Amino acid sequence: MRQICVIGTGYVGLVTGVCFADLGNRVVCMDIDPQKVELLRSGKSPIYEPGLEELLERNLRSGRLSFTDSYAVALDGADFAFITVGTPMRDDGAADLRYVEAAARGIGSALSAPLVIIDKSTVPVGTGDMVGRIVSEHVKDDIKVDVVSNPEFLREGSAVSDFFRPDRIVLGATDKDAARRVAELHEPLGASVIITDLRTAEMIKYASNAFLATRISFINEIAQICEKLGADVKEVARGMGADKRIGPHFLDAGIGYGGSCFPKDVLALHHMAASSGCHPQLLQAVMDINADARRRFVSKVQALLGDLHGTTIGVLGLSFKPNTDDMREAPSVDIILELQAAGAHVKAYDPVAMERAGEMMPAVTFCATAYDVAKEADALLIVTEWNEFKQLNWEKLRGFMRQPVVVDGRNLYDPHEMAARGITYWGVGRGVPPKHVETTDVTTVLPM
């Protein structure tokens, strides 16, 4: 049984710790927040992630998993220490490494035996060297310490599944024996392992996320063109995705990417490039298109309803993606704030994210169901593609609404089926848009 220490219990740290414990390792998760530690000791997860709380409770009962706010306790007997703390954006777009630096100091000060330190946080190129230097400066004795970069590729909403079934394990190290030991730690997952140097491993994470964000911005640019020319972006994406050189993933047009990774990582890579004397034109375009997707979504509501002052707009979905309560960089926030600035009253519903959303947008009226949101609404906006929104009773919803207008930011519905229900429907890149709604006696005009 290997002994593992995990520093930080956010999305990445908690999933990493719980899942390694489930593989039979002894895991101690450390966090500087004593209230969070107590919550985790009670078997409650501070985040919503499908399947995570069940694994948390099971491994606490088994004794393989424990939590502490002490570096000394966490590192006692540890073979490996994962650094999984946050790296938020600074005002200039660079990654803020204060928590990584603090973790490195904490590890160095408490260390009493050789250790392999594994950087799992998304960190700028060169951070592994920095971590090794900081630990060496604070360690009391001549203790051997190796640093390995092991970037995470966990998707919120499917993080547990992603941990147990990874596409690949990326390891970067100066000492190849240390990388081999970390590779052995991951052997039960049965994934291919890529071993490279520290800086290349760190760049692999940024390049991967930036490329996926680029695909999303690309298809959103195509969607805008489709609307002007009368083409259907869903069919365009299906035709593109059938090409083996392209593939179907991340070609869903909508209101852009959000969350804790893509916005932060694209901006951080842009900052790294610009600071190095490069000219990251493509990365800038990716960010510009993403921001524009949210503005254009609100413009569609205005095009259909005209002046939004005094209107009631219903929003379905608040989290940046389904199966998570994460509101970081969620498109819903920008959209709702812009609607409110235009004078609209906003009602909203999300299956799990309303508590977090309420802290950010207290002026929103939060409802118990999608049907409550529809009552007296002048328009309904689909912002997050939760499964429960795919089977709504639109005849019932239409009866609740003041005007049966739906603006779909996730293309969940078929335009022709919505037209048949008497609903004025506008998706993203689905052909010629409907006409302006003049009165509550709506005549639906949709593309053939």
N, C-alpha and C positions, 0 to 999 in steps of 0.2 A: 504494500500500500504506500503510494507516494503521498507526501505532505505538501500541500499547496497553500499559499497565502494569496489573497486577492485584495488589493488596495483600491477601495472605491466600490460602492454598491448601487450605481446607477443602472441603466439598461444593460450595458455591456458587462459590468462587473458582477451584477447579481445573476444574470444568465450564465456567465462563465463559471462562477463559483458553484451554483446549484447543479449545473450539468456535470461538471467535473466530479462533484460529490456523488452524483448518480452513477458515474462510471466506476465507483468503488474507491475513490481517493479520499483522503482526510483533508478537508478544506476549512480554512479559517478565513472569513471575510472581515475586513477591517474598514471602518468608516469613522470619520471624525465627528459625525453627528450622533450623539448618544441617544437621542429620541428615535432616530431611524434604526439604530442598533436594537433598541428594546422592541420596536415594532417587528423587526425581522426575527428576533428571538421568540416572539409569540406566534410565529408562523404566518404573519400577514405581510403581503408584498405591498410596498409603497407605489408600485406601478402596475398598470393593467397590461398583462401579456398572457395570451392563451396558454394554459398548461403550466405556467411558472409556479403559481402558488401551490398546486398539488405536489410538484417536485420539491418545493421548499419544505412543506410540511413532512413529506416522507423522509427526506434526508436529515431533517432535524431529529425526527424520531429514531432514526438509525444511529445517530451519534456521529455520523461522518461529517456533518456540517455544523459550524458554529459561527458566532458573530462577536466582534469585540471593537472597542474604540482605542485599543492599545497596540502600537507597533510592536512592542516587545512580545506581547502575547501572540500576536498574529505570526511573527517571524520565528518563534521558538520551535526549533526542529524542522523548519520549512526547507524543502529542496528547491522549490520554485516560488517566485513572487511575481504575480501579474500586476502591472500598473494599469488600472482601468478608470482613471479619473477623467473628468470633463476637460475639454479643450475648447472653450467658447470663443466666439469672435471678439477681437478687440475692435475699437472704433476705426482703425485703419484697415481692417479686413484680415489682419494676421491672426494666427491662432494664439490664444492666451495660454501660456505654459506655466502659469503660477502654480497650478495644482499638481502638475507633473514634477515641477521643481521641489515643491513641498513634500511630495511622496518620496522623491529620491533622497532628500535630506532626512526624512523620517526613517527610511530603510537603513541608510548609512549609520545613523546615530544608534539604532537599536540592534544592528547586526552583530552576531557573535559566532557565526560559522559560515563556510562557503555557501554561495547562493547563485542561482541563475535568475536574473531579473528579466522579465518579459514585458516589453512595451506593447500593450494591446490597444491603448488609446490611439486615436488618429492624431498623429503628430507630424510637424514639418520635418522635411529632410534634414538630418543632422541632429535630431533630438536624442537618438540612441547614444551618440558620442557624448552629448551633454549630460545625460543621466549617469553614464559611467563615470564621468569626471566628478559630478556632485557627490555621488556615493563614495568615491575614493577619498574625497576631501573630508568626509564626515565619519568614515569608519574608524574605529578606535585602534584596531590591530591590523596586522598585515594579512587580511583575509581575502581570498580569491573571490572576485565577483565578475561574472560575465553578463553582458547585456545582449538580449536577443529581441529583434523586432518581429512581432507576430500580429500584423494588422487584422482587425475583425471585419467580417463581412456579414454581420447579422442584420436582418431586416426586422424592424419593429412590426409586431403583429404575427411574425412567424419565426421569431428569434430562437425558440427552443428547437424547432424543427431544423432550422439552419445550422445550429450548433451540432446536432447529431448527424446531419447529412450535408456536410460542406462540399462545395465544388472543388476546393483545394485548400491546402494549408500553406501559407506563405511564411517563411522564416528567413530572417536576415541576421547575420552575425559575423563578428571578426574571428571568433573561435568556432571552428566547424564542429568540434566535439560538443560544445554547448548547444549548437543548433541540432545536432543529432539527438541529444538527450531530450530536447523539447519535442522533436519529431516522435520519439518513442512515447512520450506522454500522450500524443494524439493518435497513436496506432489503433486503439479500439474503434476510431471513427472510420477507418478504412478509406481515407481520402488520399489523393495524390499530394505529395509534399514538394514544394518548390523551395530550395535552399539557395540563398544568394547573400550579398553583402547587406549591411545595415541600411545604407542610404537607398539602395535599390528597392528593398522591401518597403521602406516608408513611402517611396514614390509610387509603388504599385497600388497602394490603397487610394491615393489621391487621383491617380490616372484612371482607375476603375470607376470611381464615383463621378469624376468629371465626364467620362465617356457616356455613362448612363444618363446623366443630366443632359448631355448634348443630344442624345436620342430623343428625350422628352421635348426639349426645345425645338428640335428639328421637326418633329411631327406636329407640334403646335404652330409652327410657321407654315407648314403644308396645309394645316386645317384652315388657317386664315385665307390662304389662296383658294382653297376649295370653296369657301363661302362666297368669294368674289366671282368664281367661275362656274358655280353650280355643280361641283363634284362632291362625292361623299367620302370623307376622310377615313371612315371605318373600312370601306371597301378598298380604298387606296392602301391602307395599312395592311389589310389582309393579303392584297396582291404583293406588296413589298415583302411581307414576312414569309411568304412561301418560297422566297429566294433563299437558299441555304447560306449564301454569303451574308445575308442580312439578318434573317431570323425574326420571329414575331414579338420578342420581348421589348418592353419599354417603348411601344409604338401606340399607346393609347392617348389620343388627343384629349385635352381638358383644360384645366385652369393652372397647370404648372406643378412643379415639384415643391415640396416643403420638408418639414421635419428637421431633425438635429444634424443630419449628415450632408445632404447634397448642397443646400445653400451655403453652409459653413465651409465645406471642403472645396467647392468651386472657387469661392472668394479667397480662401487661404492659398490655393494653388495659383490663382491670379496674382496675389500679393507676392508669393515666392518668385514667380516668373518676372514680374515687373521689377522687384528688388534686385534681381540678378541681371538686369539689363535686357531681358527678353521683351517681346511685344505680344502679349497674349490676346490677340484680336478675337479668336474663336471663343475663348472663355468669356470675354466681355459680352459678345453677342448672345451666348447662352444665358447669361444673367439678365440681359436686357429683354430678351424674348420672354423669359419666365415672368418678369415683373409685368410686362405688357399683357400677358395672358389674364392676369387678375383684373387689370384696368378694363380690358375689352369685355370681360364678363359683366362688370357693372354697367358698362356702356350699352350692352344688350338690354338690360333691364330698363334703362332710360329710353332706349329707342322704342321699346314696346309700350311703356307707360307714360312717357313724357316726363313732366316735372314730378319728382318723387316726394316733394314736400307733402306731408299728411298721409302718405300711403302706408300700408302695412305689408311688409315683405317677410315671408316665411323662409327660413333657411333649414335645410335638412342635411345634417352632418357638420361637425365642427373640427374634429381631429384631422390632422394632416393626411391621414390615410385610415382605412378601416382596421379594426382589431387592435387599436391602441387608443389610449387617452392622451397621447402626446399632442400638445398644442404649439410646440416650438415651430416657428416659421409657417404655421398653418395658413393656407390661402384664405380660410374663412375669416381670419382676423382682419386682413387688409380689406376684404370685400365688405364685411359688416361695418367697419369704421367708415368706409367711403359711402355706403348707403346711409348711415346715420348722419354723416356730414351733409348729404343732399336732402336731409329732412325726413327720411323714412323712419318709421318705427319697425324694429326688427324682432321677430319671434323666432325661436330656434329649438331644435331637438337633436340630440346625439345620444346613442345608446350608453356611452361610458364617459364622455369628455365634458359634460356640462359643468361639473364642479370646477375643473381647471379653467374652463372657458369663462365661468362667472367671475373668477378672480381678475381676469383680463378685460372683460367687457360687462361691467355691472349694469349698464343701461339696457341690455338685451332682456327680453322676456323669455325665460326658458320654460318649455312645455313638457308634459309627461309623455306625449306620443306625437307621431307625425300628423295625426288627424287633428290634434289640438292646434298644431302650428297652422294648419290650413284654414281654420275658422276665421272668416272675415279677411282673409289675405287677398291682396291685389295680385300677388304673384308668389309662386313657390320656386326656390332655387335649390338645385341638387348640387351640393358642394363636396360631400364625401360619399363614396360608393359602398356604404354598408349593405350587407346582404339583405337586410330586412326592407330596404328601400326598393328592391328589385321586384317585389310582389305586392306592392301597395294596391289598394282598391281605389282606382282612379274615379270610378263613378261616385263613390262615397266622398272622396276628396273634393271632386268638382262641385258637389252639392254644398260643401262647407265654404267654398271660396267666394269672395266678392267678385273676382274676375278669374276665370280658369286659364291662367297664364303660367307656363312652366319654362324656366330657363335651366337647362341641364348642363352642368359643368363637367359631367363624367360620361355623357352619352349612354346612360343606362337604358333608354327606351327607344323604341322604333318611332320615327316621326309620323309615319302613316297610321300606325295604331293609335297614337295619341290624337291625331286629327280626327279619326273615326269616333273618338270619345268626346269630341267637341272641345278639345283643349288646344289653345295656341301654344305651340311647342317650339323651342329654339335650342338645339344642341350646339355642339362645337364642330364646325366643318362638315355639316350634314347637308349642304346644298344651299339654295337660295333661302334667305331668312324670311320669317313671317312678317306681315305688315304691322304697323303701329295699331295698338288697340285704342279705338276712339271712345267706346262706351262699354258699360258692363254687359251689353248685348253683343257678345263677341262672335265675329265671323272668323273662322280659322283659315288662314292662308298658308299653305305649306308646299314644299317642292314635290313634284311628281316623282 
